[in-house]
Amino acid sequence: MTTENKSGLSSDETIFHYSQSGNTITGKYKGGSILEGMIIGKQTQDSKIELLYQCLTTAGELKAGESKGLISETENGKLKLEFDWNWLNGNLSGGKSEYIEIK
């Protein structure tokens, strides 16, 4: 679940599904203003990851971006992801985002 993302498209309506095999990370996401999204990335250190992402918005826009993130665990044992990210097309802006596991 998205808990912070001031300049991005994902919201508390966006659900992410991540998988990891070795150091390879894949994922899909949708909800809110995102019709469909896909992620590919890698774990670079124990708690650090790098991702590329792309999506189609409900307004028909194609967006692509990159992020570097930190994985941690909350006090109640849920995974927390914190990212610095930027768009690779459009206005090339960026920001910070934070996500919490909801399983």
N, C-alpha and C positions, 0 to 999 in steps of 0.2 A: 504494500500500500504506500502511496506517495504521501509523505508527511511535510515536505518542503520542496518547492520548485517554482520560485517566483517568476522566472523568465522563460520557462519551458512549457511544453504542451501537456505533459502528464499531470493528472490531478488525483484526488482521492477516489475518482471513478475508474482510474486506469489500473488494470491488474496485469502483473508481470509473472511469467512462468519461466524460470531459469533452470538449466540443466548443466552439469559439469562432468566431463570425462577427462581424467588427467588434468592438464592445465587448460584444456579447451572449454570455453563457456559458450552456450547457445541459449537463445530465448525468444519468446514471442510476447507481445503485449497488445492490449486494446482496451478501449473504454474512454468515456469522456469525449474529447475532440479527436481521438485517435481511432480510426477505423480498423487498421491492421498495422502491426509493427514487428520487426525482426531484429535480433541482436546476435553478434558474433564477437568473441573476445578471448582473452587469455588471462590466466593468473600469472602475475609476474614475480610475486613474492608471497609469503605466507598470508598476508592480509591485504595485498594490493592487486587490483585488476585493471585491465584496459579493455574498453569496449568500443565497437563501431555499431551504430544503430541506424535504422531507416524506418520510415513509416509513411502511410497514406492517411491524411486527415479526413475528417468528415466533410470538410470544405473542398476536397479534391486536390489538396497540395501534397506533393512529394517532398519529404524532408529527410536529410541525412546528417548525422553528427558523430562525434567521438567524445569519449570521457575517460577519465582516470579516477579510480575509486578506492575506497578503503572499506574493508569488511570488519565489522566488530560484532559483539554480542551484547544485547541489552541485559539488564538485571534479571529479567524474567526468562532468559534463555532464547530469545528471538534474535535472528540475524538482522543486522542493520547495515545498510549500504549508504555511503556518503560519496558524492561525485562532484568533481569539477568538470564541466562539459562545455562544448561549443558546437554550433551548427557548421557543417561543411558546405552548405549551399544557402541561398537566400541572403539574409543580412549578416551572416557569420557571427552573430552575437553568442553569448554564452551565459553561464551562471553556475549555481550550486544547486544540488538536489539531494534529497534524503528519502530513503525508503525503509520500511520495516516489514519483516516477515509476518504473514497473517495466518499461516496454516494451523 
